[in-house]
């Protein structure tokens, strides 16, 4: 809704509570045949099902998935694993990973820092997600050399590192 100025259906909002409740209800109904419920494959499967259902029910050409939080937070790991699996299942030609990151400005040294971006990309790569595009947010002009540095250290094409100065 924030991006396209259109009211979306209930399918478009996925919370951890909804996912866990859905899995628990299936477990109580015996759909897992008494097997142990696990994050992988049960929770990640439910997340993927919700994503695919949202696209199918809305007949969307493109489904934009926003995973909030900070890379590396334990709460977001099932969602990151789910999109990693979806890329594997749907193919790279049908998926695109965009990593939105902040370049903090240090007043003392009067410079933007890329280390947090490098660290978050390293964390994503460690779980099998390589961003295709990096959107670098900053509240100061981002020098071209800094965008090139992000490209080099994060293994993303130069043209795919996009500055977003506010």
C-alpha positions as CSV (number, residue, x, y, z in Angstrom):
1,X,0.0,0.0,0.0
2,X,2.9,2.4,0.8
3,X,4.5,1.8,-2.6
4,X,1.6,1.6,-5.0
5,X,-1.1,3.8,-3.3
6,X,-3.6,0.9,-3.6
7,X,-5.6,-0.9,-0.9
8,X,-4.4,-4.5,-0.6
9,X,-6.1,-7.6,0.6
10,X,-5.4,-9.5,3.8
11,X,-3.1,-11.8,1.8
12,X,-0.7,-8.9,1.6
13,X,0.1,-8.8,5.3
14,X,2.0,-11.7,6.8
15,X,3.0,-11.7,10.4
16,X,4.9,-14.2,12.5
17,X,1.9,-14.7,14.6
18,X,-0.3,-15.5,11.6
19,X,2.3,-18.0,10.3
20,X,2.8,-19.8,13.6
21,X,-1.0,-20.0,14.2
22,X,-1.5,-21.5,10.8
23,X,1.1,-24.1,11.4
24,X,-0.2,-24.9,14.8
25,X,-3.7,-25.3,13.5
26,X,-2.5,-27.7,10.8
27,X,-0.5,-29.6,13.5
28,X,-3.6,-29.9,15.7
29,X,-5.7,-31.1,12.8
30,X,-3.1,-33.9,12.2
31,X,-1.9,-32.6,8.8
32,X,1.7,-33.4,9.7
33,X,0.9,-37.0,10.7
34,X,2.4,-36.6,14.2
35,X,5.7,-35.4,12.9
36,X,7.8,-32.8,14.7
37,X,7.1,-29.3,13.7
38,X,10.2,-27.4,12.7
39,X,11.1,-24.0,11.4
40,X,12.4,-25.7,8.2
41,X,10.3,-26.9,6.5
42,X,7.0,-26.1,8.2
43,X,7.3,-22.4,9.1
44,X,9.3,-21.5,5.9
45,X,6.8,-23.5,3.9
46,X,3.9,-21.6,5.4
47,X,5.7,-18.3,4.6
48,X,6.3,-19.3,1.0
49,X,2.7,-20.5,0.6
50,X,1.5,-17.1,1.8
51,X,3.7,-15.2,-0.7
52,X,2.6,-17.4,-3.6
53,X,-1.0,-17.2,-2.5
54,X,-0.9,-13.4,-2.5
55,X,0.4,-13.3,-6.0
56,X,-2.0,-15.9,-7.3
57,X,-5.1,-14.4,-5.6
58,X,-4.3,-10.9,-6.8
59,X,-3.3,-12.0,-10.3
60,X,-0.2,-9.8,-9.9
61,X,2.6,-9.8,-12.4
62,X,5.0,-8.8,-9.7
63,X,4.9,-9.6,-6.0
64,X,7.1,-7.2,-3.9
65,X,8.1,-8.8,-0.5
66,X,9.4,-6.4,2.2
67,X,11.2,-8.2,5.0
68,X,11.5,-5.7,7.8
69,X,14.1,-5.6,10.5
70,X,17.8,-5.8,10.6
71,X,19.8,-8.4,8.7
72,X,21.0,-11.0,11.3
73,X,18.1,-10.5,13.7
74,X,16.9,-14.0,14.7
75,X,13.2,-13.0,14.2
76,X,13.7,-12.4,10.5
77,X,15.7,-15.6,9.7
78,X,12.7,-17.8,8.7
79,X,11.6,-15.1,6.2
80,X,15.1,-14.8,4.7
81,X,15.3,-18.5,4.5
82,X,11.9,-18.6,2.8
83,X,12.9,-16.1,0.1
84,X,16.2,-17.9,-0.4
85,X,14.2,-21.1,-1.0
86,X,11.8,-19.3,-3.4
87,X,14.7,-18.1,-5.5
88,X,15.9,-21.7,-5.8
89,X,12.4,-22.9,-6.6
90,X,11.3,-20.1,-9.0
91,X,14.7,-19.5,-10.6
92,X,16.9,-16.4,-10.7
93,X,15.1,-15.2,-13.8
94,X,11.9,-14.9,-11.8
95,X,13.3,-13.3,-8.6
96,X,15.2,-10.2,-7.7
97,X,16.8,-9.4,-4.3
98,X,17.0,-5.7,-3.5
99,X,18.8,-4.8,-0.3
100,X,18.0,-1.4,1.2
101,X,20.8,-0.3,3.5
102,X,21.8,2.8,5.5
103,X,25.1,4.6,5.1
104,X,25.4,6.4,8.4
105,X,27.1,9.8,8.5
106,X,29.6,10.3,11.2
107,X,29.7,14.0,12.2
108,X,33.1,13.7,13.9
109,X,34.9,12.6,10.8
110,X,32.3,14.2,8.4
111,X,32.0,11.0,6.3
112,X,29.6,8.3,5.3
113,X,30.5,4.8,6.3
114,X,30.0,1.6,4.2
115,X,31.0,-1.0,6.8
116,X,27.4,-1.6,8.1
117,X,26.4,-2.2,4.5
118,X,29.3,-4.6,3.9
119,X,28.4,-6.4,7.2
120,X,24.8,-6.8,6.3
121,X,25.6,-8.1,2.8
122,X,28.1,-10.5,4.4
123,X,25.3,-11.7,6.7
124,X,22.9,-12.2,3.8
125,X,25.5,-14.1,1.8
126,X,26.2,-16.3,4.7
127,X,22.7,-17.6,4.5
128,X,22.7,-17.9,0.8
129,X,21.2,-14.6,-0.3
130,X,23.3,-12.4,-2.7
131,X,21.6,-9.0,-3.4
132,X,21.1,-8.2,-7.0
133,X,20.6,-4.5,-6.3
134,X,21.7,-2.4,-3.3
135,X,19.8,0.8,-2.5
136,X,22.1,2.9,-0.3
137,X,20.2,5.4,1.8
138,X,22.0,8.4,3.2
139,X,21.3,11.9,4.4
140,X,24.3,13.3,2.6
141,X,25.5,13.1,-1.0
142,X,27.1,9.7,-1.7
143,X,30.4,10.1,-3.6
144,X,30.7,7.9,-6.8
145,X,33.8,6.3,-5.3
146,X,31.8,5.1,-2.3
147,X,29.2,3.5,-4.6
148,X,32.0,1.8,-6.5
149,X,33.4,0.6,-3.1
150,X,30.0,-0.9,-2.2
151,X,29.9,-2.6,-5.6
152,X,33.4,-4.1,-5.2
153,X,33.0,-5.3,-1.6
154,X,29.5,-6.5,-1.9
155,X,29.9,-8.2,-5.3
156,X,27.1,-6.2,-6.9
157,X,27.4,-4.6,-10.4
158,X,28.3,-0.9,-10.3
159,X,25.0,0.1,-12.1
160,X,23.1,-1.9,-9.4
161,X,24.2,0.2,-6.5
162,X,21.7,3.0,-6.3
163,X,22.0,6.1,-4.1
164,X,18.9,7.2,-2.3
165,X,19.7,10.5,-0.6
166,X,17.1,12.1,1.5
